[in-house]
Amino acid sequence: MPLANSNLAVNVLVSVHKRFINNQEVKDLLCNKYDWNTPLLSFKGKTIACSSVNGAVLYDIVLDEVPGITLTLKQGCLKYLGPIETSSPTRDGPLEDPAALVATEEDSEDEIQEEEETEDEDGEDLSEGWTPGEVAIDSRLCDDSYQQQNARLSLANPGSASPLDYFLFFLPLNYFHQIIANINTNARDLTNNLWSDLTFNEYLMWIALLTVMTVLKHSDRKAYWKQGSSHFMMNIDFSQYMSYKRFNDIMRMHVFEVYSVEKQKVDPLYQIRSAIEAFNDHMATCVTPGKYLVVDESMNQWLGAGMPNLKNVPRKPHPIGQEFKTLADHHTYCILRMDTVSDPKVKEFDDEPGMKKLTATMKRLVKPWFGSGRTVIADSWFGSPAMTTMLSDLGLYSIMQVAKRRYWPRGMPTTDIVETVGEERGSHYTMRKVSSSGKLFVCAYRDQKVKAFVSSCSTTRLTSERTFLGSGGSLVAIKRPEVVDEYETHKSAVDAANNLRDNMISYHDIISTERWEMRFLGFFLGICEANAFSSFRVFGNGGSTSHSTFKDTLAWTLLKHCKELVHGTEPNLDDQRVLRSDTSHLYVSMRGMNGKKRMRLGCKNCQILGARRTRVEKSCSCDPTTPMCKTCYNDHLRTTWVTQTHLNNSL
């Protein structure tokens, strides 16, 4: 049991939290005057006697509110306020200031003291109130935590969707119209209106050609158009899709926003700001994440030209470049949100009183899931008691590694938990407290080196086992706390997504220009492609599909899809008749979905295309909830035929 305040004695002022008042008569009297559900409710009183029973120190106290009844409590239940002679006059009423409270609770042995909370001129001092002790109960079991382990995808029929469907699903296609308009405006200004306006289908074809280049890499770009001086030519000829000059013109004129000196002075990253917002908003509609949200850094590599917010992170595969804080879902490894760092623009939550930039960044990343009870996993760059407290206030749990650089982060215990850990591998040491935001604890664990963690959930029970090769060549098994195992199991979601983006030829390897905006475009498209592959393996039928096979299929079907959009290519009608006989693509009535009366709704595809909506009562059997007119049904068959034909030919 933690030591009591050394000044605690007879005839001193103390306070008692409501949870330790077990005398029913006293409780009834106080309930007549105060709402017992008031948070942090406690009452002042004074000690009148001290005794010892079986080694436990007990005090007799009299509460100011109930002077006629004496309570006998353990010393751990009392908060020392000061001597009677020098104390300020007692007031009538309960003590509700957290600075004057001791929050305590009993464990299974009824002997664990909760930690004190103190206030300084800057607010709550998180470094006070820590006491040693194990954590046996996961706070997520007591509160409304998010229990669904797996993520959910809003793509219709994900099990039968193709790589092309997944890629187009994760691209913010509506935002592309804004990019195209800005490209045309910028190009017309630079070419004295000699520019031929870029269309949506043409822009998508340009992305398709870039995607093919990530599958077939050639040192001479002209080789894709059967041009150039290389001895090795490509089997594909891009000239049937887009001219070499037009491809380079789009590359040269590509912008996210029309150039503006005024915007540049205010926000050096104004070019990509709208793209980041569009990505974040779009991903919020695509994926409902599972229980664990993982926060880490992602790097957009630097190639020598000027780049705002340039950073050097030595531990990264591409250490120099633009750093983005990103959030990923652990179940799918999909990056769901990103945020810029080290830029002067004031963003959401930055101007809140006492808000630090890193804390505001974390708050922006987890914003869509406030109050959801999910668990945030983050490394030592984010880890601190203040960050844990902030997330708890937002209705989120967290497990974060915490590191001592020059000093420990503010709010850590004054006891150096790393120095307190035993010398043997598998040793751990825990300190915990209860603050106004809830329970939190820090745990130091020794493996090859000592790691420290700060958490508002999980436990320190030894639930998992780790095996390593000992000094004598034999296998040694050690157990580690549950909180350590939970962190180590879920920490790598962002790293896995980054590796998928970079472990093969990526868009930033193909886009040769050193304009940093184009470097970001490659980074942006790479994330969308990696998200598509990760989701395809989890939700689709591609559980055993390799990344290279996925990219090959995607590049081929995307190219054919865009050619059909640009040139209006019609598929073979005989093959289309065969597809109509497939029970997965029948033109069926929507009433068969739930057994209710027939429904007559407007065609969704016509609505998306901006055409007059035809009211129909039928749909394709692959998506029986989406109304589809006959014309859109035929277009749907053509698109499906292109994908299915290539897949059949590749088998």
TAFEN-V388072 format. One record per pair of residues at least 6 apart in sequence whose C-alpha atoms are under 6 Angstrom apart, sorted by the first residue. I is the first residue (numbers start at 0). GAP is how many residues later the second one is. Records with the same first field share a line. If there is no record, write none. Layout:
BEGIN
I = GAP ; GAP
END
This chain:
BEGIN
0 = 110 ; 111
9 = 37 ; 38 ; 39
10 = 36 ; 37
11 = 34 ; 35 ; 70 ; 71 ; 72
12 = 32 ; 33 ; 68 ; 69 ; 70 ; 71
13 = 30 ; 31 ; 32 ; 65 ; 66 ; 67
14 = 28 ; 29 ; 30 ; 63 ; 64
15 = 26 ; 27 ; 62
16 = 25
17 = 23 ; 24
39 = 56
40 = 55
41 = 52 ; 53
42 = 51 ; 52
43 = 19
44 = 17 ; 18 ; 19
45 = 15 ; 16
46 = 13 ; 14
47 = 12 ; 13
48 = 10 ; 11
49 = 8 ; 9
50 = 6 ; 7
51 = 6
56 = 17 ; 18
57 = 15 ; 16 ; 17
58 = 13 ; 14
59 = 11 ; 12
60 = 9 ; 10
61 = 8
75 = 37
78 = 23
98 = 18 ; 19 ; 20
101 = 14
102 = 11 ; 12
103 = 9 ; 10
104 = 8 ; 9
105 = 6
114 = 14 ; 15 ; 318 ; 319
115 = 13
116 = 12
117 = 6 ; 7
118 = 6
125 = 285
126 = 284 ; 285 ; 286
129 = 283 ; 301 ; 302 ; 303
130 = 300 ; 301
131 = 298 ; 299
132 = 297 ; 298
133 = 296
134 = 324 ; 325
135 = 323
137 = 319 ; 320 ; 321
138 = 318
144 = 228
145 = 145 ; 227 ; 228
147 = 142 ; 143
148 = 141 ; 142
149 = 140 ; 181
150 = 137 ; 138 ; 139
151 = 135 ; 136
152 = 133 ; 134
153 = 132
157 = 381 ; 382
158 = 380 ; 381 ; 382
162 = 391
163 = 390
165 = 366
166 = 365
169 = 358
178 = 77
181 = 75 ; 76
182 = 71 ; 72
183 = 13
185 = 72
186 = 66
187 = 7
200 = 365
204 = 357
207 = 350 ; 351
210 = 344
211 = 343
213 = 291 ; 292
221 = 6
222 = 10
223 = 10 ; 13 ; 14
224 = 12 ; 13 ; 14
255 = 15
256 = 14
266 = 78
279 = 57
282 = 53
288 = 40
290 = 83
291 = 38 ; 83 ; 84
292 = 35 ; 36 ; 83
293 = 33 ; 34 ; 82 ; 83 ; 84
294 = 31 ; 32 ; 83
295 = 29 ; 30
296 = 27 ; 28 ; 29
297 = 25 ; 26
298 = 23 ; 24
299 = 21 ; 22
300 = 17 ; 19 ; 20
301 = 18 ; 19
304 = 209
306 = 209
308 = 33
309 = 11 ; 12
310 = 9 ; 10 ; 11
311 = 7 ; 8
312 = 6
323 = 15 ; 16
324 = 13 ; 14
325 = 11 ; 12
326 = 8 ; 9 ; 10
327 = 6 ; 7 ; 8 ; 166
329 = 163
331 = 202 ; 203
332 = 160 ; 164
333 = 197
348 = 11
349 = 10
369 = 24 ; 25
370 = 23 ; 24
372 = 22 ; 23
373 = 22
374 = 22 ; 23
375 = 22
376 = 21 ; 22 ; 23
377 = 22
378 = 21 ; 22
379 = 21 ; 22 ; 23
382 = 17 ; 18 ; 19
383 = 25
384 = 26
388 = 48
392 = 44
396 = 59
397 = 57 ; 58
398 = 56
399 = 53 ; 54
400 = 51 ; 52
401 = 50 ; 51
417 = 26
420 = 7 ; 8
424 = 21 ; 22
425 = 20 ; 21 ; 52
426 = 18 ; 19
427 = 16 ; 17
428 = 14 ; 15
429 = 12 ; 13
430 = 10 ; 11
431 = 8 ; 9
432 = 7
438 = 17
439 = 15 ; 16
440 = 13 ; 14
441 = 11 ; 12
442 = 9 ; 10
443 = 7 ; 8
444 = 6
457 = 25
458 = 23 ; 24
459 = 21 ; 22
460 = 20 ; 21
461 = 17 ; 18 ; 19
462 = 19
463 = 15 ; 16
464 = 13 ; 14
465 = 11 ; 12
466 = 9 ; 10
467 = 7 ; 8
468 = 6 ; 7
469 = 6
499 = 30
500 = 25 ; 29
506 = 15
507 = 11 ; 14
535 = 6
536 = 6
556 = 86
583 = 37 ; 38
584 = 35 ; 36 ; 37
585 = 34 ; 35
586 = 32 ; 33
587 = 30 ; 31
588 = 28 ; 29
589 = 28 ; 34
590 = 6 ; 7
598 = 18
599 = 16 ; 17
600 = 14 ; 15
601 = 11 ; 12 ; 13
602 = 10 ; 11 ; 24 ; 25 ; 26
605 = 7
606 = 6
617 = 9
618 = 8 ; 9
END
